[in-house]
Amino acid sequence: MCGICGYVSKKKITKDQLRVMNDTMYHRGPDDSGVELFEAEDGYTVGFAQRRLAILDLSPLGHQPMHSADGRVSVVFNGEIYNFLELKEELSDYNFKSTCDTEAIIAAYLKWGIDMVDHIHGMFAIALYDRETEDVYLVRDRIGKKPLFYWLDGGNIVFGSELKPIMKCPEFSGRVRKELLPRFLFQQYIVAPDTIFEDVYKLEPGSVLKFNNGDVKKWKYWDVKKVYHEMAQNPVTNYEEAKQGLKDRLKKAVVSRMLADVPLGAFLSGGYDSSLVTAMAQEFSKEPVKTFCIGFNVPSYNEAEYAKEIAAYLGCDHTELYISEKEMFDLVSTIPQYYDEPFADNSQIPSMLVSKLAKKDVTVALSGDGGDEFFCGYNVYDNVGQAQKLDFPGAMVHAIGQIPVGSGKLLDKMPFRVRVVANNRNPETKTQLVSKGYLDASHAFVNLSDNEEYPILYPIERSYGVSNFQARRMLLDMDTYLPEDILVKMDRASMRYSLENRCPIMDTDVMEYSFRIPHKFKYYNGDKKHILKDIAYDYIPRELLERPKTGFGVPMDAWLRGPLKEALIDYSSTSFLKQQDIFDAEYVSKFINDYIVRGDGGPATGANYSKIAWSFFIFQQWYNYYMV
């Protein structure tokens, strides 16, 4: 686990400059660093750098950049290859010198070329230089657990695990992509391949980029939609068989993620996913598994008491820490430093706090991320299931609702929920149920010309070829929300404290097997995550787990109208906005003023619009940190 960066360029970027770029990610790898330059053909120089968080083979043999014995291949790598021991057995003709997984990447490439991506399993962002072909490859893991950014600068490329090293590259100017901001204000994150900057991109999950003499080629080696349909052709129709198959794969995934040469523990929130992962880890551990949970003095979203009971039942070594609102608030000012692209999911704050707590005792922490997306766990899946049942009558209501009434239409007079279903006519966005007012406000915030319009919703749903609204929304979330929100949140939160986070539910075999499990086993008579819960009950009594789903959160509405109010007012002043030349100064200034003054939940100004106000605040905080 670490951070990587580098370049292939005809421009002169010195070793010292690359070292400065690399050291912006010190938090990702405080144990070691490596910076090397290689002279390539046609006037290019290849620069590879890495900050290392040592997890496997803590000796200098794990140092990166790492080179093949014959000097042909050089690699920098962020992540973990969980099947590296099996690979080493299969590639036994290679003379391995270390016990770390990085060397398995080199050996796999020498045997299979870039087709090695079909053989390695884990979480990874890889940069590999082949001197024989002069190819430089960038590779990202299947679901996007590890980040990888790149800047295309003419015939040159600069890459990094974060944006910070790219921003420190000589001659980088960083022009903000205004057209993305309405989507950011609404979604609170930016989806690959886009980033906040022009000419800078995220490598999409499951993708390979090849750079050779200024030529760029990119392709998918693993695609959610494609793999879903391939696996669904061979469904496991017997429930008990499906349950046992999933259970076996989860066990194997947990065991493979427990291999480490440093202390290991688990995040335990008390929910189904983290509890199941922890239970399986305890099953295969000789010692009590160290578990970590933070609590809040707010009963509506405090799960610490349940986590404590589950840890006691499983026999874990449990640590809990109750967090005050002030401790959460004190982290707000640090968000841009570690989330160096605007990111406004406020659960990043408690995620940082639980990572900080765990780092005191361990260097690796298991988590239950992925369970909701792959096994139908979010409350929104209830909503889209209901929306599908109402879709046909909604079409009729929409038609009738066009009848003029006074200065408007009949539809405008109908209840909010009715309008949402009735207006849901776009076949490309069927499962993205939204308030038109929220969309309109997000658009109105930004100064854009007609040709700069960028869709706020994701107009891609028909491409999934799935009629079931819930299954379709799950696929959409696997393509968007999971890699660009959930995984970004935990990567930056954990790496801020040099903590590695491992997610067994996103193991390749588990993900692909989930696509073979019929949807009715996941969502059964309104019971979300049914089959995953059933496995959890094999380990933990039902009464310790059954309760309404909660989640991390912060009181952003109270903060924005309270201790953050003055900063929000400054960020939304017409003079500042006009100088910034990104937002509609008059609209935004009035919107924020009305939002702060009125707390009654009224149209376009009340508490229900705090999400846009928070996204705006986070962007301005980021802008102030990096761009001013």
C-alpha atoms as one frame of an Amber mdcrd trajectory, in Angstrom:
protein
   0.000   0.000   0.000   1.431   3.353  -0.923   1.266   6.231  -3.356   2.794
   6.276  -6.812   3.526   8.986  -9.342   5.640   9.581 -12.404   5.751  10.701
 -16.000   6.765   9.934 -19.565   7.854  13.243 -21.029  10.140  15.053 -23.438
  10.057  18.036 -21.098  12.774  18.284 -18.504  11.410  17.196 -15.145  14.302
  16.690 -12.756  14.696  13.991 -10.176  14.367  16.610  -7.453  11.117  17.863
  -8.962   9.778  14.310  -9.118  10.799  13.846  -5.500   8.773  16.937  -4.537
   5.782  15.500  -6.425   6.209  12.178  -4.665   6.506  13.679  -1.209   3.094
  15.341  -1.478   1.850  11.803  -0.724   4.024  11.188   2.334   0.915  10.203
   4.308   0.291   7.343   1.865   3.711   5.830   2.493   5.866   7.065   5.371
   8.109   3.963   5.518  10.216   4.385   2.373  10.440   6.295  -0.892  11.992
   5.685  -4.274  12.566   8.059  -7.198  14.225   6.987 -10.447  14.572   8.336
 -13.984  15.077   6.198 -17.096  16.192   7.471 -20.485  13.820   6.157 -23.156
  13.709   6.401 -26.953  12.780   9.429 -29.095  13.859  11.953 -26.480  11.509
  10.721 -23.750  12.391  10.300 -20.097  10.423   7.953 -17.849  10.184   8.962
 -14.205   8.823   6.537 -11.584   8.362   7.350  -7.889   6.697   5.738  -4.905
   5.977   6.356  -1.231   5.813   3.039   0.599   3.608   1.854   3.429   5.253
  -1.493   4.164   2.738  -4.317   4.650   4.415  -7.402   3.145   8.189  -8.004
   3.309   9.197  -5.052   5.447  12.826  -5.392   4.324  14.543  -3.264   1.657
  13.725  -6.045  -0.838  10.254  -4.506  -1.132  11.649  -1.140  -2.256  10.136
   0.482  -5.357  10.603   1.197  -8.184  11.209  -2.537  -8.501  12.961  -4.035
 -11.518  13.023  -7.450 -13.151  16.233  -9.443 -12.816  17.068  -8.819 -16.479
  16.382  -5.088 -16.202  13.634  -5.180 -18.820  10.695  -4.210 -16.597  10.300
  -1.558 -13.912   7.205  -1.180 -11.712   5.696   1.143  -9.139   2.571  -0.172
  -7.507  -0.071   0.852  -4.977  -2.252  -1.795  -3.388  -2.235  -5.511  -2.667
  -2.269  -8.567  -4.932  -4.185 -11.098  -2.863  -3.408 -14.123  -5.021   0.331
 -13.433  -5.208   1.273 -16.656  -3.411  -0.633 -18.711  -5.991   0.992 -16.655
  -8.744   4.452 -17.339  -7.330   3.750 -21.059  -7.445   2.534 -20.817 -11.029
   5.510 -18.651 -11.988   8.095 -20.708 -10.110  10.571 -20.472 -12.977  11.078
 -16.794 -12.077  13.840 -16.184  -9.523  11.941 -14.378  -6.776  14.112 -12.447
  -4.352  11.476 -11.007  -2.000   8.313 -12.164  -0.256   6.268  -9.153  -1.357
   3.521  -9.102  -3.963   5.113  -6.456  -6.216   7.543  -8.989  -7.627   4.633
 -11.218  -8.665   3.436  -8.412 -10.962   6.804  -8.348 -12.727   6.913 -12.126
 -13.111   3.320 -12.209 -14.373   4.071  -9.526 -16.972   7.162 -11.362 -18.232
   5.052 -14.492 -18.761   1.757 -13.073 -20.063   2.528  -9.508 -21.091  -0.205
  -7.021 -20.257  -2.659  -9.932 -20.249  -1.343 -10.410 -16.714  -4.328  -8.262
 -15.671  -6.517 -11.330 -16.178  -4.400 -13.254 -13.668  -3.850 -10.794 -10.819
  -6.570 -10.184  -8.244  -6.667  -7.508  -5.603  -6.734  -3.761  -5.241  -4.116
  -2.013  -7.295  -2.887   0.927  -9.302   0.168  -0.081 -11.318   2.644   1.762
 -13.550   4.913  -0.528 -15.563   7.703   0.341 -18.007   8.826  -2.240 -20.575
  12.187  -1.208 -22.051  11.960  -3.820 -24.799   8.793  -2.338 -26.332   9.062
   1.190 -24.844   5.488   0.772 -23.574   4.412   2.356 -20.313   1.235   0.851
 -18.865  -1.109   2.267 -16.252  -3.470  -0.324 -14.750  -6.317   0.033 -12.254
  -8.095  -2.739 -10.344 -11.474  -4.105 -11.391 -13.832  -2.128  -9.143 -11.626
   0.945  -8.583 -10.426   0.419  -5.033  -7.139   2.203  -5.694  -7.054   5.606
  -7.439  -4.987   6.588 -10.461  -4.991  10.032 -12.107  -3.174  11.141 -15.255
  -2.531  14.400 -17.090  -2.147  14.387 -20.863   0.100  17.304 -21.760   0.592
  17.272 -25.500   2.644  14.173 -26.215   3.532  13.692 -22.559   1.795  12.007
 -19.619   2.050  12.588 -15.866   0.341  10.260 -13.376  -0.276   9.912  -9.668
  -2.305   8.180  -6.981  -3.659  11.607  -6.113  -3.962  14.956  -7.839  -1.361
  16.595  -5.588   1.738  15.239  -7.367   0.264  16.257 -10.731  -0.469  19.731
  -9.381   3.172  19.977  -8.293   4.464  19.032 -11.728   6.292  21.914 -13.457
   4.107  23.859 -15.915   0.834  22.421 -14.620  -1.725  25.247 -14.690  -4.931
  23.460 -13.686  -7.969  24.934 -15.412 -11.196  24.067 -13.602 -13.857  22.288
 -15.659 -16.847  24.467 -14.889 -19.256  22.296 -16.850 -18.847  19.470 -14.310
 -19.857  21.565 -11.323 -23.667  21.243 -11.538 -23.212  17.462 -11.399 -20.753
  17.802  -8.529 -23.117  20.038  -6.566 -25.839  17.423  -6.966 -23.887  14.140
  -6.747 -21.116  15.428  -4.416 -18.337  13.604  -6.299 -16.840  13.462  -9.813
 -17.016  10.267 -11.873 -14.168   8.795 -13.923 -12.793   9.510 -16.411 -13.497
  13.143 -15.526 -11.666  15.188 -12.912 -12.005  18.759 -11.764  -9.215  19.819
 -14.167  -9.093  20.047 -17.938  -6.837  17.429 -19.574  -6.579  15.476 -16.308
  -8.410  12.169 -16.021  -9.026   9.258 -13.707  -8.233   5.880 -15.179 -11.548
   4.042 -15.037 -11.872   0.914 -12.873 -10.904  -2.269 -14.682  -8.905  -0.353
 -17.289  -5.463  -0.365 -18.899  -3.808   2.656 -20.499  -0.813   2.152 -22.809
   1.484   5.080 -23.584   4.081   4.744 -26.337   5.886   7.670 -27.985   2.991
  10.050 -27.334   0.315   7.610 -28.498  -2.356   6.705 -25.936  -4.551   3.615
 -26.077  -7.017   2.652 -23.372  -9.275  -0.358 -22.902 -11.350  -2.219 -20.337
 -10.205  -5.652 -19.212 -13.068  -5.997 -16.683 -16.410  -4.258 -17.015 -19.296
  -4.447 -14.544 -21.977  -4.583 -17.237 -20.220  -7.182 -19.378 -19.260  -9.444
 -16.491 -22.753  -9.180 -15.001 -24.346 -10.525 -18.175 -21.708 -13.234 -18.601
 -22.164 -14.501 -15.055 -25.967 -14.202 -15.159 -25.986 -16.739 -17.982 -25.096
 -19.385 -15.382 -27.349 -18.602 -12.391 -27.247 -20.547  -9.123 -30.964 -21.222
  -8.806 -30.865 -23.304  -5.611 -30.866 -20.975  -2.611 -28.842 -23.195  -0.271
 -26.249 -23.781  -2.986 -26.035 -20.034  -3.639 -25.672 -19.317   0.062 -22.911
 -21.895   0.550 -21.100 -20.788  -2.588 -21.146 -17.176  -1.436 -20.112 -18.117
   2.084 -17.133 -20.130   0.852 -15.958 -17.303  -1.395 -16.320 -14.729   1.367
 -14.283 -16.889   3.728 -11.513 -17.252   1.165 -11.579 -13.504   0.512 -11.283
 -12.713   4.219  -8.431 -15.189   4.749  -6.443 -13.797   1.817  -6.809 -10.289
   3.248  -5.524 -11.315   6.650  -2.026 -11.944   5.295   0.199  -9.115   6.527
   3.551  -8.591   8.239   2.046  -5.788  10.350  -0.810  -5.661  12.911  -4.296
  -6.170  11.414  -7.796  -5.385  12.655 -11.289  -4.571  11.428 -13.734  -1.708
  11.350 -16.881  -2.847  13.175 -19.875  -0.530  12.884 -22.399  -3.107  14.073
 -24.067  -3.409  10.673 -24.409  -6.651   8.747 -21.452  -6.240   6.388 -18.727
  -5.266   8.841 -20.063  -7.755  11.404 -19.939 -10.633   8.921 -16.413  -9.761
   7.775 -15.276  -9.487  11.401 -16.923 -12.798  12.327 -15.162 -14.593   9.490
 -11.856 -12.962  10.408 -12.272 -14.097  14.012 -13.052 -17.628  12.816  -9.613
 -17.838  11.201  -7.627 -15.878  13.792  -5.703 -17.445  16.655  -5.984 -14.236
  18.646  -8.934 -11.922  19.326  -9.349  -9.680  16.275  -8.810  -6.028  17.092
 -11.997  -4.131  16.189 -12.663  -0.407  16.097 -15.774   1.712  16.245 -16.568
   5.332  16.919 -19.728   6.402  18.677 -21.808   9.554  18.713 -23.972  11.066
  21.400 -26.802  11.214  18.876 -29.042   8.129  19.176 -30.424   8.437  15.627
 -27.128   7.388  14.031 -25.088   5.900  16.853 -24.372   2.192  16.347 -21.479
   1.880  18.795 -23.514   0.052  21.440 -24.494  -2.625  18.911 -20.922  -2.974
  17.673 -19.738  -3.454  21.265 -22.269  -6.257  21.839 -21.290  -8.016  18.597
 -17.581  -7.715  19.384 -18.190  -9.229  22.821 -20.184 -12.108  21.324 -17.434
 -12.850  18.787 -14.653 -12.511  21.349 -12.905  -9.582  19.671 -10.507  -7.099
  21.253 -12.780  -4.100  20.845 -11.934  -0.390  21.025 -14.608   2.263  20.880
 -14.331   6.003  21.108 -17.195   8.436  21.436 -16.672  11.490  19.271 -17.918
  14.968  20.062 -19.336  17.288  17.457 -16.323  19.554  17.989 -13.915  16.727
  17.088 -15.806  16.207  13.842 -15.974  19.927  13.135 -12.233  20.382  13.668
 -11.569  18.132  10.656 -13.562  20.254   8.201 -10.677  22.623   7.504  -8.372
  19.697   6.621 -10.650  18.121   3.992  -8.962  19.716   0.919  -5.494  18.656
   2.040  -6.362  14.969   1.776  -9.337  15.026  -0.607  -7.482  16.973  -3.264
 -10.394  16.839  -5.690 -13.684  18.376  -4.491 -15.539  15.659  -2.562 -18.578
  16.461  -0.442 -19.824  13.218   1.110 -19.816  14.423   4.711 -19.362  10.884
   6.074 -15.696  11.381   5.134 -15.316  13.017   8.549 -16.337  10.062  10.751
 -14.435   7.822   8.324 -11.277   9.790   9.076 -11.935   9.558  12.802 -12.362
   5.776  12.852  -9.210   5.441  10.714  -7.297   7.591  13.176  -8.535   5.410
  16.025  -7.550   2.152  14.300  -4.087   3.403  13.309  -3.091   3.570  16.971
  -3.049  -0.242  17.080  -2.987  -1.625  13.525  -1.706  -0.851  10.040  -4.344
  -2.857   8.146  -8.116  -2.762   8.729 -10.789  -4.926   7.114 -14.134  -3.335
   6.225 -17.525  -4.372   4.870 -17.676  -1.975   1.920 -19.457  -3.308  -1.175
 -22.204  -5.268   0.546 -24.920  -2.737  -0.219 -24.122  -2.382  -3.916 -23.665
  -6.081  -4.692 -26.476  -7.428  -2.509 -29.162  -4.699  -2.656 -28.746  -3.004
   0.702 -29.502   0.692   0.297 -32.880   2.193   1.097 -32.932   3.725  -2.390
 -33.468   0.221  -3.777 -36.819   0.116  -1.976 -37.708   3.393  -3.670 -36.775
   2.316  -7.175 -38.622  -0.966  -6.722 -41.743   1.002  -5.837 -41.110   3.374
  -8.737 -41.102   0.468 -11.170 -44.505  -0.658  -9.925 -45.830   2.876 -10.401
 -44.089   3.571 -13.711 -47.058   2.800 -15.977 -49.637   4.777 -13.967 -46.975
   7.492 -13.652 -46.913   7.811 -17.446 -50.674   8.310 -17.486 -50.491  10.884
 -14.694 -47.780  12.707 -16.636 -49.983  12.891 -19.711 -53.008  14.082 -17.746
 -50.824  16.476 -15.779 -50.090  18.556 -18.873 -53.633  20.012 -18.717 -53.319
  23.783 -18.115 -54.487  25.004 -14.711 -54.297  28.726 -14.085 -50.779  29.914
 -14.895 -49.334  26.401 -14.703 -50.143  22.748 -15.286 -52.203  20.240 -13.346
 -49.050  18.249 -12.588 -47.589  21.220 -10.723 -50.463  21.042  -8.242 -49.901
  17.379  -7.404 -47.970  16.089  -4.348 -44.177  15.948  -4.575 -43.916  12.134
  -4.661 -46.486  11.964  -7.450 -44.571  14.540  -9.487 -41.293  12.638  -9.096
 -42.785   9.411 -10.456 -44.821  11.173 -13.153 -41.815  13.136 -14.420 -39.599
  10.038 -14.486 -39.972   9.520 -18.248 -36.374   9.379 -19.466 -35.497   5.706
 -20.128 -31.801   6.487 -19.571 -32.304   7.700 -15.982 -35.242   5.630 -14.736
 -33.741   4.661 -11.393 -32.400   8.139 -10.571 -35.458   9.575  -8.848 -34.883
  13.261  -8.167 -36.518  16.552  -7.425 -36.625  18.796 -10.480 -36.079  21.774
  -8.186 -32.816  20.291  -6.981 -31.631  19.729 -10.548 -32.639  23.244 -11.563
 -30.825  24.774  -8.602 -27.641  22.798  -9.345 -27.694  24.026 -12.946 -28.449
  27.614 -11.969 -25.428  27.818  -9.655 -22.898  27.738 -12.491 -22.237  30.202
 -15.310 -22.475  28.004 -18.385 -23.320  28.565 -22.008 -25.732  26.222 -23.780
 -22.911  24.264 -25.427 -21.282  23.642 -22.043 -24.285  21.824 -20.556 -23.271
  18.552 -18.925 -25.846  16.033 -17.645 -26.277  15.962 -13.880 -27.760  12.474
 -13.909 -26.047   9.518 -15.589 -27.812   8.940 -18.949 -26.556   5.383 -19.386
 -29.158   3.060 -17.885 -30.485   1.464 -21.064 -26.977   0.212 -21.837 -27.239
  -2.185 -18.878 -29.922  -4.201 -20.663 -31.664  -4.972 -17.347 -35.391  -4.490
 -16.884 -35.501  -4.827 -13.101 -35.118  -1.298 -11.693 -33.350  -2.466  -8.536
 -30.783  -4.581 -10.392 -30.243  -1.744 -12.862 -29.667   0.785 -10.081 -27.231
  -1.587  -8.384 -25.186  -1.783 -11.600 -25.283   1.995 -11.922 -24.046   2.347
  -8.337 -21.220  -0.111  -9.028 -20.157   2.082 -11.942 -20.538   5.441 -10.189
 -21.335   5.732  -6.486 -19.190   2.829  -5.240 -15.863   3.671  -6.937 -16.207
   7.454  -6.924 -17.820   8.056  -3.525 -17.551   5.107  -1.145 -14.077   3.960
  -2.200 -12.670   7.468  -2.578 -13.975   8.325   0.875 -12.287   5.343   2.542
  -9.070   5.496   0.516  -8.351   9.114   1.430  -9.637   8.757   5.009  -7.547
   5.687   5.778  -4.435   6.795   3.885  -4.487  10.120   5.687  -3.362   8.097
   8.696  -1.189   5.626   6.724  -3.728   2.863   7.293  -4.494   0.191   4.699
  -8.174  -0.637   4.218  -9.084  -4.049   2.728 -12.575  -4.989   1.514 -13.285
  -8.751   1.201 -16.764  -8.284  -0.300 -15.127  -6.698  -3.353 -12.971  -9.741
  -4.000 -13.095 -10.693  -7.686 -14.650 -14.115  -7.029 -17.231 -12.667  -4.645
 -18.249  -9.901  -7.047 -18.546 -12.230 -10.012 -20.392 -14.877  -8.008 -22.875
 -12.233  -6.817 -23.899 -11.755 -10.444 -24.848 -15.435 -10.604 -27.141 -15.120
  -7.594 -30.763 -14.401  -8.613 -32.042 -11.018  -7.546 -34.853 -12.598  -5.522
 -32.216 -14.075  -3.182 -30.850 -10.584  -2.521 -34.170  -8.735  -2.198 -36.701
 -11.147  -0.716 -40.177  -9.867   0.236 -38.765  -6.438   1.010 -35.778  -7.825
   2.936 -32.668  -6.178   1.536 -29.362  -8.122   1.444 -31.353 -11.241   2.320
 -28.711 -13.844   1.430 -25.872 -11.872   3.024 -27.897 -11.454   6.212 -28.640
 -15.164   6.216 -24.919 -15.916   6.203 -24.366 -13.388   9.004 -26.968 -15.202
  11.126 -24.773 -18.320  10.939 -22.252 -16.406  13.041 -24.195 -13.830  15.049
 -27.646 -14.035  16.708 -30.360 -12.327  14.732 -31.370 -10.117  17.668 -27.918
  -8.482  17.707 -28.165  -7.482  14.041 -31.806  -6.717  13.240 -32.475  -2.988
  13.379 -33.061  -0.118  10.921 -30.107   0.821   8.732 -28.225   3.938   9.824
 -25.079   5.586   8.551 -22.328   8.029   9.315 -23.218  11.669   8.998 -22.512
  15.128  10.336 -24.893  17.971  11.222 -23.964  19.938   8.097 -27.137  22.047
   8.137 -26.465  23.257  11.682 -22.801  23.867  10.856 -23.521  25.853   7.701
 -25.978  28.073   9.561 -23.749  28.202  12.648 -19.935  28.033  12.938 -19.386
  27.880   9.152 -21.836  30.660   8.364 -19.299  33.465   8.022 -17.061  31.430
   5.732 -20.088  30.436   3.623 -21.121  34.081   3.355 -17.599  35.055   2.266
 -17.497  32.268  -0.322 -20.841  33.418  -1.742 -20.282  37.169  -1.771 -20.931
  38.674  -5.201 -17.483  40.311  -5.274 -15.701  37.011  -4.623 -17.877  35.100
  -7.075 -17.411  37.642  -9.857 -13.656  37.537  -9.391 -13.740  33.749  -9.383
 -15.826  33.692 -12.595 -17.254  30.220 -12.100 -20.634  30.659 -10.458 -23.625
  32.861 -11.200 -22.834  35.554  -8.641 -26.338  37.008  -8.242 -28.132  33.654
  -8.096 -25.677  31.991  -5.703 -25.408  34.973  -3.383 -29.188  35.154  -3.029
 -29.545  31.377  -2.715 -26.984  31.139   0.093 -28.366  34.185   1.864 -31.893
  32.777   1.745 -30.591  29.364   2.845 -28.839  30.813   5.882 -31.691  33.110
   6.877 -34.567  30.676   6.378 -34.591  27.366   8.187 -38.186  26.407   7.591
 -37.588  23.957   4.757 -39.264  26.303   2.309 -38.862  26.006  -1.469 -35.259
  26.322  -2.663 -34.057  27.774   0.620 -34.728  25.412   3.483 -32.870  22.612
   5.200 -33.617  20.193   2.377 -31.182  22.212   0.246 -28.283  21.870   2.667
 -26.753  19.222   0.381 -26.165  21.784  -2.398 -24.981  24.383   0.110 -22.519
  21.876   1.589 -21.207  20.844  -1.842 -20.744  24.522  -2.711 -18.921  25.150
   0.576 -16.604  22.158   0.050 -15.783  23.260  -3.506 -14.997  26.802  -2.377
 -12.864  25.471   0.452 -10.964  23.321  -2.060 -10.639  26.256  -4.477  -9.315
  28.496  -1.718  -6.725  25.872  -0.734  -5.359  25.050  -4.183  -6.313  27.777
  -6.648  -6.015  31.100  -4.827
